[in-house]
């Protein structure tokens, strides 16, 4: 199951969240037959494209019946499980099909189709949502364990959106009233949101209208605001319009086109003083979807140098690293010299040859 981090206490939120199990999908199935499994894998494939590339990517790939028919080839593992909360003795409780899509194969598909790719490091969004029903209006909080809250969080998981809900404790209630959310007044909401340290704020309202449901949404990112609306025959569809709109807006901002020319750079990372630091630097680079490949060039006391093959440009990489906030610009770095550098981290008596300077060297330092 896709694990989303829901930070609920003051000081626990971070600048961005590493979405775990990004390539794992679960789909409900009626039985374990071949035809039903193929249907579920096609549905999972469509959800995966939406996660990685946004709705625009799914619209483009959805026009290709061949891609959907071949969805099963992108699945590297699958298994069935029983739905939670249903007794085993129930005549036909159904099944959940869990599947894991191959990361490299999916990224290669997007690259070949020249579609955007949104990596696993994603900005966190604080949700201020007011819902109206036959009992009145209320603000969805972390304590609202009702069906609409579950629907909201389930759809966020399907789109791999790191989101959090306000506590609505004494401090929140003293700063935000339901009228502020209903009227879309972002000033008071911004003030109450400071304690959560989220990257973005989503203000929304969901209400019955004309035999169905409507929703209105405002995404606040710094000084900019984006608005959209949605509707549906039931409340869950109106809520889904908010999560889909949020996912597509963030994908358009952070996803990078996977096609085009791949350029090579040299990246020097300082403050690498142990084997654990070295392993962390490799893991960080591995998790950045912009970097299609990297290899070690040299390693010396306090610094490691990689060659990276980069999709997109340096500005895209800077935005991705700023979001991750684990590799920081090192403006005071000493320039690299051509020659052999003795390693003091991996093996004191081993020398790893340095390479000729690449067109650009990027200097960063490892955050403690």
C-alpha positions in Angstrom: 0.0 0.0 0.0 1.2 3.5 -0.8 2.4 4.9 2.5 1.7 8.6 2.9 3.1 10.6 5.7 0.4 12.6 7.6 2.2 14.9 10.0 -0.2 16.0 12.7 1.8 17.7 15.4 3.6 21.0 15.5 7.1 21.0 14.3 6.9 17.6 12.5 6.1 18.9 9.0 9.0 19.2 6.5 9.6 21.1 3.3 8.9 18.1 1.1 8.0 14.5 1.6 9.6 11.4 0.0 6.6 9.4 -1.2 7.2 5.8 -0.4 5.9 2.9 -2.5 5.4 5.3 -5.4 5.2 2.4 -7.9 2.8 0.3 -5.9 -0.9 0.3 -6.8 -3.9 -1.5 -5.3 -7.1 -2.2 -7.2 -10.3 -4.0 -6.1 -11.1 -7.1 -8.1 -14.2 -9.4 -8.2 -12.2 -12.6 -8.5 -8.7 -14.0 -9.2 -9.4 -14.9 -12.9 -7.1 -13.9 -15.7 -9.5 -11.5 -17.4 -10.2 -9.7 -14.1 -6.5 -9.5 -13.3 -5.8 -8.0 -16.8 -8.5 -5.4 -16.3 -7.2 -4.4 -12.9 -3.6 -4.1 -14.2 -4.8 -1.8 -17.0 -6.6 0.3 -14.3 -3.4 0.3 -12.2 -1.3 1.3 -15.2 -3.6 4.3 -15.9 -3.3 5.3 -12.2 0.5 5.0 -12.4 0.7 7.3 -15.4 -1.5 9.8 -13.6 0.9 9.7 -10.6 4.0 10.1 -12.6 2.9 12.4 -15.4 -0.4 14.0 -14.4 -3.7 13.8 -16.2 -2.2 15.2 -19.4 0.1 12.2 -19.6 -2.8 9.8 -19.2 -4.8 11.6 -21.9 -2.0 11.2 -24.3 -1.2 7.6 -23.5 -4.9 6.7 -23.2 -5.2 7.3 -26.9 -2.9 4.3 -27.4 -4.8 1.1 -27.0 -1.6 -0.8 -27.5 -0.1 0.8 -24.3 -3.1 -0.3 -22.2 -3.1 -3.8 -23.6 0.6 -4.1 -22.7 0.1 -2.8 -19.2 0.9 -6.2 -17.7 4.5 -6.1 -19.0 5.2 -3.2 -16.7 4.1 -5.1 -13.6 7.1 -6.8 -11.8 5.2 -8.2 -8.8 1.6 -8.8 -7.8 -0.4 -10.6 -5.1 -3.9 -10.7 -3.7 -5.2 -9.9 -0.3 -8.6 -9.7 1.4 -10.1 -6.3 2.1 -9.5 -5.0 5.6 -12.5 -5.0 7.9 -14.4 -7.8 6.1 -14.8 -11.1 7.9 -13.3 -14.2 6.2 -16.6 -16.1 6.5 -18.4 -13.5 4.3 -19.6 -15.4 1.2 -17.7 -13.2 -1.3 -15.7 -10.4 0.3 -13.8 -9.8 -2.9 -10.1 -9.2 -3.2 -7.5 -6.5 -3.5 -4.9 -6.9 -6.2 -1.6 -5.3 -5.1 0.9 -4.7 -7.9 4.3 -3.1 -8.2 5.3 -1.5 -11.5 8.8 -1.6 -12.7 10.4 1.8 -12.0 12.9 1.8 -14.9 10.4 0.5 -17.4 7.8 3.2 -16.5 10.4 5.9 -16.6 11.6 4.6 -20.0 8.0 4.6 -21.3 7.5 8.2 -20.4 10.9 9.1 -21.8 10.1 7.4 -25.1 6.7 9.2 -25.3 8.3 12.5 -24.3 6.0 12.8 -21.3 6.8 14.6 -18.1 8.1 12.7 -15.1 7.3 13.7 -11.5 9.7 12.0 -9.0 9.0 10.7 -5.5 10.1 13.9 -3.7 6.9 16.0 -3.6 5.8 19.2 -1.8 3.5 18.8 1.1 0.1 20.5 1.1 -2.0 21.5 4.1 -5.8 21.0 3.4 -8.3 23.5 4.8 -11.6 22.0 3.6 -15.1 22.9 4.7 -18.0 20.5 4.0 -21.7 21.3 4.2 -24.3 18.5 4.7 -27.7 18.3 6.2 -26.3 18.9 9.7 -24.5 22.1 8.8 -20.9 22.9 8.0 -17.7 21.6 9.5 -13.9 21.8 8.8 -12.2 18.5 8.0 -9.5 17.9 10.6 -7.2 15.1 11.5 -9.8 13.8 14.0 -12.7 13.6 11.5 -12.6 9.8 10.9 -15.7 9.8 8.7 -16.4 8.5 5.2 -15.7 11.8 3.5 -12.3 12.2 5.2 -11.4 8.7 4.2 -12.5 9.4 0.6 -10.3 12.6 0.6 -7.2 10.8 1.9 -7.7 7.8 -0.4 -7.8 10.0 -3.5 -4.7 11.8 -2.3 -3.0 8.4 -2.0 -4.1 7.4 -5.5 -2.4 10.5 -6.9 0.6 10.2 -4.5 0.0 13.6 -2.9 1.6 14.2 0.4 -1.1 16.0 2.3 -1.9 16.9 5.9 -5.0 18.0 7.8 -5.1 20.7 10.5 -5.5 19.7 14.1 -8.4 22.2 14.7 -7.3 22.5 18.3 -7.7 25.6 20.4 -4.9 27.4 18.5 -6.5 26.7 15.1 -10.0 27.5 16.2 -8.7 30.8 17.6 -7.3 31.8 14.2 -9.6 30.2 11.6 -13.4 30.3 11.4 -15.4 28.2 9.0 -16.5 31.5 7.2 -12.8 32.1 6.3 -12.6 28.9 4.4 -16.1 29.2 3.0 -15.4 32.6 1.7 -11.9 31.7 0.5 -10.2 34.3 2.7 -6.6 33.2 2.5 -5.1 35.8 4.9 -6.4 34.3 8.1 -5.8 30.8 6.8 -2.2 31.6 6.0 -1.6 32.9 9.5 -3.0 29.7 11.0 -0.9 27.6 8.7 2.5 28.9 9.8 2.8 26.2 12.5 2.5 23.4 10.0 5.3 24.6 7.7 3.7 23.1 4.6 4.8 24.1 1.1 1.3 24.8 -0.1 -2.2 25.5 1.2 -5.4 24.1 -0.4 -8.6 25.9 0.6 -11.8 24.2 -0.5 -15.5 23.9 0.1 -17.8 21.0 -0.8 -21.6 21.4 -0.7 -24.8 19.9 -2.2 -26.2 21.7 -5.3 -28.9 21.0 -8.0 -29.3 17.3 -7.1 -25.5 16.7 -6.9 -22.4 18.1 -5.3 -20.1 21.0 -6.1 -16.7 22.0 -4.9 -14.5 25.2 -5.2 -10.8 25.2 -4.6 -7.9 27.7 -4.1 -4.3 26.6 -4.1 -2.1 29.1 -2.3 1.7 28.9 -3.0 3.6 31.8 -1.6 2.0 34.9 -3.1 0.3 33.1 -6.0 -3.2 31.6 -6.0 -4.8 29.2 -8.5 -8.6 28.5 -8.5 -10.8 25.8 -10.0 -14.1 24.1 -9.3 -15.6 20.6 -9.6 -18.9 18.7 -9.4 -20.3 15.2 -9.1 -23.3 13.2 -8.5 -22.0 12.5 -4.9 -19.6 14.2 -2.5 -16.7 11.9 -3.2 -16.6 13.0 -6.9 -16.6 16.7 -5.9 -13.7 16.0 -3.5 -11.8 14.1 -6.1 -11.9 17.2 -8.3 -9.9 19.0 -5.7 -7.3 16.3 -5.4 -7.0 15.9 -9.1 -6.7 19.6 -9.7 -4.0 19.8 -7.0 -2.1 16.9 -8.5 -2.2 18.3 -12.0 -1.1 21.8 -10.9 1.8 20.5 -8.9 2.8 18.1 -11.7 2.9 20.9 -14.2 5.2 22.8 -11.8 7.6 20.0 -10.7 7.4 17.3 -13.4 10.2 17.5 -16.0 9.8 16.4 -19.6 11.5 13.0 -19.9 12.3 13.2 -23.5 14.9 15.3 -25.3 18.7 15.5 -24.9 20.4 14.2 -21.8 23.3 16.3 -20.8 26.3 15.3 -18.6 27.6 17.3 -15.7 30.1 16.8 -12.9 28.7 17.1 -9.3 31.0 17.7 -6.4 29.5 17.0 -3.0 31.3 18.2 0.1 30.9 17.3 3.8 31.1 13.6 2.9 33.1 12.3 5.9 32.1 8.7 6.3 30.9 5.7 4.5 27.4 6.5 5.8 27.6 9.9 4.2 28.8 8.4 1.0 25.8 6.0 0.9 23.4 8.9 1.7 24.8 10.9 -1.3 24.2 8.0 -3.6 20.7 7.4 -2.3 19.8 11.0 -2.8 21.0 11.0 -6.4 19.2 7.7 -7.1 15.9 9.2 -5.9 16.0 12.3 -8.2 14.1 11.3 -11.3 15.9 14.0 -13.4 19.1 12.0 -13.1 19.0 9.2 -15.5 22.4 7.8 -14.5 25.4 8.6 -12.4 28.8 7.1 -11.7 31.6 7.8 -9.2 34.5 9.9 -10.6 36.6 10.4 -7.5 36.4 10.4 -3.7 38.7 12.2 -1.3 38.6 13.4 2.3 35.4 15.3 2.7 34.3 15.3 -0.9 32.9 12.9 -3.5 32.6 13.6 -7.2 30.0 12.1 -9.6 29.3 12.3 -13.2 25.5 12.7 -13.6 23.4 12.4 -16.8 20.7 14.9 -16.5 17.3 15.1 -18.1 16.2 18.7 -18.5 18.5 21.6 -17.5 20.4 22.7 -14.4 17.5 25.0 -13.3 15.2 21.9 -13.1 17.8 20.2 -11.0 18.1 23.1 -8.7 14.4 23.2 -8.1 14.4 19.4 -7.4 17.2 19.7 -4.9 15.7 22.7 -3.2 12.6 20.7 -2.7 14.5 17.8 -1.3 16.6 20.1 0.9 19.3 17.5 1.5 21.9 18.7 -0.9 22.6 22.4 -0.5 24.5 24.7 -2.8 28.2 25.0 -1.8 29.2 28.5 -2.9 32.5 28.3 -0.9 33.7 25.0 -2.5 37.3 24.9 -3.7 37.5 24.2 -7.5 38.2 20.7 -8.6 41.7 19.9 -10.0 42.4 17.4 -12.7 44.5 14.4 -11.5 44.4 11.4 -9.2 42.7 11.9 -5.9 43.5 9.6 -3.0 40.5 8.2 -1.3 40.2 8.3 2.5 36.7 7.1 2.9 36.2 3.8 1.1 39.7 2.4 1.4 42.7 4.5 2.6 45.2 2.8 0.2 43.0 3.0 -2.9 43.2 5.7 -5.6 40.3 6.5 -7.8 41.3 8.4 -10.9 39.7 11.8 -11.5 38.4 12.5 -15.0 38.7 15.5 -17.3 36.4 18.4 -16.5 32.9 18.1 -17.9 31.2 21.2 -19.5 29.9 22.3 -16.0 30.7 21.3 -12.5 28.0 21.7 -9.8 29.1 22.2 -6.2 26.9 21.0 -3.4 27.3 20.0 0.3 25.7 17.2 2.1 23.3 18.4 4.8 24.0 16.8 8.2 
